[in-house]
Amino acid sequence: MPLKVVTAGESHGPGLTTIVEGLPAGLELDQEAIDGDMARRQLGHGRGGRMKIEKDSAQVTAGVRHGRTMGGPIALQVANRDYKNWEERMNPWPVEADVPEVHLPRPGHADLAGVQKFGFTDVRNVLERASARETAARVAGGALAKAFLTALGVSVVSHVTQIGSVRAPELEAEPALDAFAGVDASPVRCLDADATKAMVGEINVLRKRNESIGGIFEVRAYGLVPGLGSHVSWEQRLDGVIAGALLSIQAAKGVGLGDGFDLAGRPGSEAHDEIFYSEERGYYRETNRSGGLEGGMTTGEPLVARVAMKPIPTLTKPLRSVDIATKEPAQALRERTDSCVVPAAGVVGEAMLAIVLAGAYRDKFGGDHIDDVRAAVEAYCTRIGWKPRS
């Protein structure tokens, strides 16, 4: 069965719901691990007041018994604690109070296109679902995908490489998985201490100017078998599926796989990863410019994707806009907001990559029980003579 993750809910509604369908039975889950990822999504210097209200936890309400999956759809609920302050404005049912409409779309947000598309007169009918608060539900679903991947020896991690004009130095060599063990201790989830200080300073300076700030995060997957995805049809090429999933994250504007856009300026001899073979290692590469993907398939090297995030569109000093009721010039809507979400976006990127990769494993190896999946993966690795490398 293909893996499917669906979310529902609004930013200030009663809560968020995630349905995960397609995981095998017998997969062991850990509530602390799920909530750990939920908490990591709230990390990062530059977060706003909402993070002081919400202490996210994903409660499993279906599909799991005594800590193990049963093979059916899994339902998770994430409560919005802030709903108590929005109950009249966001109640699912009619209320007696006169709730004012929002008529001030923000440049860079879904606001204007959304009201045009759906015929609304109230921007809140769009902005509530378009909000990045929805990513809490994705992270909940991604935590289940991670649990499945972990059972197969796959790990997904992330780190921040740029915030504003501050770039972390390029890594001198392909980092091992354990290099990411302490990344969450950085207030911007950056591996370099000096860059961390400079990034925090950049956020502080721009926040005082009433500006939001973007950046780049990198997400990596270790332990993937070669041959996930396929070259035979465009919709099966894993490059495109990954790029689409990562670009679906709110405020994401660019994805580079491996060395990404840098490859466009290199000669071919410096753009590809030469192939070697030894009895001990099997087929291997000494470089990973392709980011672990060739021809729409994984190569067995670490998968690397970089995501460019624009500054978020809700500004403390709003940009110029138009009142959609009067068509008169006006300032855009101003609501409680973050100044920088790049560190948290990396955690969302982990979730989205994990969902795609878990789906790729389900497509390739099937299996009603997790032991069936492990056996199928082991048989495949034996056939191609591949051993995982950290």
C-alpha positions in Angstrom: 0.0 0.0 0.0 1.4 3.5 -0.9 2.1 5.7 2.1 -0.3 8.7 2.4 -0.2 11.6 4.8 -3.1 14.0 5.1 -3.4 17.0 7.4 -6.4 19.0 8.4 -6.9 22.0 10.7 -6.4 25.8 10.9 -3.9 27.9 12.7 -6.3 29.2 15.4 -8.9 26.5 15.2 -9.5 23.8 17.8 -6.5 21.8 16.6 -4.7 19.9 13.8 -5.3 16.4 12.6 -2.9 14.1 10.8 -3.9 10.8 9.1 -1.1 8.4 8.1 -2.1 5.5 5.9 0.1 2.7 4.6 2.5 1.9 7.4 3.0 -1.9 8.0 1.8 -3.6 11.2 4.1 -4.3 14.0 6.1 -1.0 13.8 7.1 0.1 17.3 6.4 3.7 18.0 7.5 6.0 20.9 5.4 8.8 22.2 8.5 10.7 23.5 10.2 10.5 20.1 7.1 11.9 18.4 6.8 14.7 20.9 10.5 15.3 20.7 10.2 16.2 17.0 7.1 18.4 17.8 9.3 20.3 20.3 12.1 20.6 17.8 9.8 22.3 15.4 9.4 25.1 17.9 13.1 25.7 18.3 15.1 28.6 16.9 16.2 32.1 17.7 13.7 34.5 16.1 10.5 32.7 16.9 7.5 34.8 18.1 5.0 34.8 20.9 3.0 31.9 19.6 5.8 29.5 20.7 5.2 30.7 24.3 1.6 29.6 24.1 1.8 26.3 22.2 3.6 23.3 23.7 2.9 20.8 21.0 2.2 17.2 21.6 0.7 14.7 19.1 -1.8 12.3 20.6 -2.4 9.1 18.8 -6.2 8.4 18.6 -6.3 5.5 16.2 -4.2 2.8 14.4 -1.8 2.0 17.3 -2.3 -0.5 20.1 0.2 -0.9 23.0 2.9 1.0 21.1 2.7 -0.8 17.8 1.0 -0.1 14.5 -1.9 -2.4 13.5 -1.7 -1.9 9.7 -4.6 0.6 9.4 -4.7 4.3 9.2 -3.1 6.1 12.1 -4.7 9.3 13.5 -2.9 12.0 15.5 -4.3 15.1 17.1 -2.4 18.3 17.9 -4.3 20.7 20.1 -4.2 24.5 19.5 -3.9 25.9 23.0 -4.4 29.4 21.6 -7.9 28.4 20.5 -9.4 29.6 23.8 -8.5 33.1 22.6 -10.0 32.6 19.2 -13.1 30.6 20.0 -15.6 33.2 18.7 -13.6 34.0 15.6 -12.7 30.4 14.7 -15.7 28.4 16.0 -16.8 25.7 13.6 -20.4 26.7 14.2 -22.3 30.0 14.0 -21.8 32.4 17.0 -23.9 35.3 18.2 -21.0 37.7 18.3 -20.3 40.0 15.3 -17.0 38.7 14.0 -15.3 41.3 11.8 -13.8 40.2 8.5 -10.2 40.6 7.5 -9.8 42.6 4.3 -6.0 43.3 4.2 -4.1 40.7 2.2 -0.3 40.4 2.8 2.2 40.5 -0.1 3.9 37.2 -0.3 1.1 35.2 1.4 -1.7 33.1 0.1 -4.2 35.8 1.2 -5.2 37.5 -2.1 -5.0 34.6 -4.5 -6.9 32.5 -2.0 -9.9 34.8 -1.7 -10.0 35.2 -5.5 -9.8 31.5 -6.1 -12.5 30.5 -3.5 -14.8 33.6 -3.7 -14.3 34.6 -0.1 -14.7 38.2 1.2 -12.8 37.3 4.4 -9.1 36.7 4.1 -9.1 34.7 7.4 -10.8 31.9 5.5 -7.5 31.5 3.6 -4.8 32.6 6.0 -5.8 30.2 8.7 -5.2 27.1 6.6 -2.2 28.6 4.7 -0.4 29.4 7.9 2.8 27.5 8.7 1.1 26.3 11.9 -0.1 23.5 9.6 3.5 22.1 9.6 3.0 20.9 13.2 0.7 18.3 11.7 3.2 17.4 9.1 5.9 16.9 11.7 3.6 14.6 13.6 3.1 12.5 10.5 6.8 12.7 9.7 7.7 11.3 13.1 5.9 8.1 12.2 7.7 8.0 8.8 11.0 8.5 10.7 10.1 5.6 13.0 9.6 3.4 9.9 12.8 4.5 8.3 14.7 4.0 11.6 13.5 0.4 11.7 15.2 0.0 8.3 18.5 1.7 9.3 17.8 5.1 7.8 18.3 8.4 9.6 17.1 11.9 8.5 18.8 15.0 9.9 19.0 18.7 9.1 21.1 21.9 9.8 21.0 25.6 8.8 23.7 26.8 6.4 22.6 30.4 5.9 20.5 33.1 7.6 20.2 36.4 5.8 23.6 37.4 4.6 25.4 35.1 7.0 26.7 31.8 5.5 28.2 28.9 7.5 31.5 27.7 6.0 31.3 24.9 3.6 31.9 21.5 5.2 35.4 20.3 4.3 34.3 16.7 3.9 31.1 14.7 3.7 29.9 14.7 7.4 29.1 11.5 9.2 25.8 11.1 10.8 27.1 11.7 14.3 28.2 15.2 13.3 24.6 16.2 13.8 24.2 14.9 17.3 24.4 18.3 18.9 22.9 20.5 16.2 19.7 21.4 18.2 21.9 22.9 20.9 22.6 25.8 18.5 20.0 28.6 18.8 19.9 28.6 15.0 20.6 24.8 14.5 23.9 25.5 12.7 26.9 23.2 13.0 29.5 26.1 13.1 29.9 28.0 16.3 31.1 31.3 14.8 28.4 31.2 12.2 25.8 30.6 14.9 26.8 33.8 16.7 26.8 35.8 13.5 23.3 34.4 12.5 21.9 35.3 15.9 23.3 38.8 15.5 21.8 39.1 12.0 18.3 38.1 13.3 18.6 40.6 16.1 19.6 43.5 13.8 16.8 42.9 11.3 14.2 42.2 14.0 14.9 45.7 15.4 14.3 47.1 11.9 10.9 45.3 11.9 12.1 43.0 9.2 11.7 39.2 8.8 14.6 37.2 7.5 15.1 34.0 5.4 17.9 31.6 4.8 18.9 28.1 3.7 18.7 24.7 5.5 20.1 21.4 4.4 18.4 18.1 5.1 20.2 14.7 4.8 19.3 11.0 4.8 21.8 8.3 5.7 21.5 4.6 5.1 19.3 4.6 2.0 19.6 1.6 -0.3 20.3 2.3 -4.0 17.4 2.2 -6.4 14.6 4.0 -4.5 12.5 5.8 -7.1 12.7 5.1 -10.8 13.9 6.5 -14.1 11.0 5.0 -16.1 8.3 7.7 -15.6 8.5 11.3 -14.7 6.2 11.0 -11.7 8.4 8.2 -10.3 11.7 10.2 -10.4 12.5 10.7 -6.7 14.3 14.0 -7.5 11.0 15.6 -8.5 9.0 14.0 -5.6 11.5 15.3 -3.1 11.7 18.7 -4.6 7.9 19.0 -4.7 7.6 17.9 -1.0 10.2 20.4 0.2 8.8 23.2 -1.9 5.4 22.6 -0.4 6.7 23.9 2.9 5.4 27.4 3.5 7.9 30.1 2.5 10.2 27.6 0.6 11.2 29.1 -2.8 14.1 26.9 -4.0 15.4 23.4 -3.7 18.9 22.2 -4.7 19.7 18.5 -4.7 23.3 17.8 -3.9 25.4 20.7 -5.1 22.3 22.0 -6.9 22.6 25.3 -8.7 26.4 25.3 -8.3 26.5 22.4 -10.8 25.3 24.8 -13.5 28.6 26.7 -13.6 31.0 23.7 -13.6 32.5 21.6 -16.4 31.2 18.0 -16.5 34.4 16.6 -15.1 33.7 18.5 -11.9 29.9 18.0 -11.7 29.6 14.2 -11.5 30.6 11.5 -9.1 33.0 8.9 -10.5 32.3 5.3 -9.7 34.7 2.9 -8.0 34.5 -0.7 -6.8 36.2 -2.8 -4.2 35.4 -6.2 -2.7 35.1 -4.6 0.7 32.9 -1.7 -0.2 31.2 -2.7 -3.4 30.3 0.2 -5.7 31.1 3.6 -4.1 31.8 7.2 -4.9 34.6 9.5 -3.5 32.4 12.6 -4.0 28.7 13.2 -3.6 28.0 16.2 -5.9 24.7 14.6 -7.0 23.4 14.4 -3.4 22.8 10.7 -3.6 20.4 10.9 -6.6 21.1 9.9 -10.2 18.5 9.3 -12.9 15.6 9.8 -10.4 17.0 7.1 -8.1 19.0 6.9 -4.9 22.6 5.8 -5.3 23.3 4.6 -1.8 25.3 7.7 -0.9 23.8 10.1 1.6 20.9 12.0 0.2 21.4 15.8 0.4 18.8 18.6 -0.3 19.1 22.3 0.3 16.0 24.5 0.7 15.9 28.3 0.3 13.4 30.0 2.5 12.2 33.5 1.8 11.5 35.9 4.7 8.0 35.3 6.0 5.4 37.7 4.7 3.9 38.8 8.0 5.9 41.9 9.0 5.7 44.0 12.2 5.9 47.0 9.9 3.4 46.0 7.2 3.9 46.4 3.5 1.5 48.3 1.2 -1.6 46.5 0.1 -5.2 47.1 -0.9 -8.4 46.7 1.2 -10.4 44.1 -0.8 -13.7 45.5 0.4 -13.1 49.2 -0.6 -10.2 48.7 -3.1 -8.5 51.5 -1.3 -4.7 51.5 -0.5 -4.0 50.2 3.0 -1.3 48.5 5.0 -1.3 44.7 5.0 -2.6 42.7 7.9 -0.4 42.5 11.0 -0.6 39.6 13.3 1.6 38.0 15.9 4.6 36.6 14.0 8.1 35.2 14.0 11.0 37.1 12.6 13.0 34.0 11.4 11.7 30.4 11.0 14.6 28.8 9.1 15.9 26.6 12.1 12.3 25.3 12.6 11.8 24.8 8.8 14.7 22.4 8.8 12.7 20.1 11.2 9.7 20.4 8.8 12.1 19.5 6.0 13.1 16.4 7.8 9.5 15.4 8.2 8.7 16.0 4.5 11.8 14.1 3.3 11.0 11.2 5.7 7.5 11.0 4.4 8.8 10.8 0.8 11.5 8.2 1.6 9.1 6.1 3.7 6.8 6.1 0.7 9.6 5.1 -1.6 10.4 2.1 0.6 6.8 1.1 0.8 6.5 1.3 -3.0 9.6 -0.8 -3.6 9.4 -3.4 -0.8 5.7 -3.7 0.3 5.1 -5.9 3.2 2.1 -6.2 5.6 4.3 -6.5 8.7 7.5 -4.6 9.5 9.4 -8.0 9.6 8.2 -8.6 6.0 9.7 -5.2 5.0 13.0 -5.9 6.7 13.2 -9.3 5.0 12.5 -7.8 1.6 15.2 -5.1 2.1 17.7 -7.6 3.3 17.1 -9.9 0.3 17.5 -6.9 -2.1 20.7 -5.8 -0.5 22.1 -9.3 -0.7 21.1 -9.5 -4.4 23.0 -6.2 -5.3 25.8 -6.7 -2.8 25.2 -3.5 -1.0 26.1 -2.7 2.6 25.0 0.6 4.4 27.6 3.2 5.2 27.3 6.0 7.7 
